[in-house]
Amino acid sequence: MDLHKMISLLQLNSLSREEFTRIVGPVFEHSPWIAEVAFAKKPFADLKNLYRALCETVKNSGEEEQLALIRAHPNLVGKFALTGQLTKESTNEQASAGLNRLSPEEIDLFQKQNAAYKNKFGFPFIICARLNKKVAILAGFERRLKNSREEEIKTALEEIFKIAELRLRDLIAN
């Protein structure tokens, strides 16, 4: 998704399944299957309608697919971030939260929190970085590590939906 190459809903509705999936697929991290399934609900009347179709696809997909979606997300300040291997979207989102300007001690703290979270739940900690800064994210780790696995699956999906909505708004010209 290039911010300089927005597409109109009219254009999006006229695309083939392959093109639609190529363009909308990155809205959900490494999970183009969501766009591919939602394609069947075209035409989309507006951005809200498209967003709803994508989220319903996830909600109706079953726990294994939902866990695969959650696991497709990178750790915050993880090895992919530190070695420049994130998707362009994730790189920009982590930078917007200030996660690209951390001290070595802060990086260490994030990595310890990532490990504690992943050890407890079996998937990465997900939070909409564009709507948070590092202090809020670190507080989120502390708070959410007390949750049950079921609560965290639900919370992770809610955060993924926030990320997807912002990515869609970047993609679709109003």
ABEGO torsion letter per residue (X at the ends): XBAABBBBAAAAAABBAAAAAAAAAAABBGBAAAAAAAAAAOBBABAAAAAAAAAAAAAAAEAAAAAAAAAABBBBGBAAAAAGABBAAAAAAAAAAGAABBBAAAAAAAAAAAAAAAAAAGBBBBBBAAABBAAAAAAAAAAAAABBAAAAAAAAAAAAAAAAAAAAAAABBX
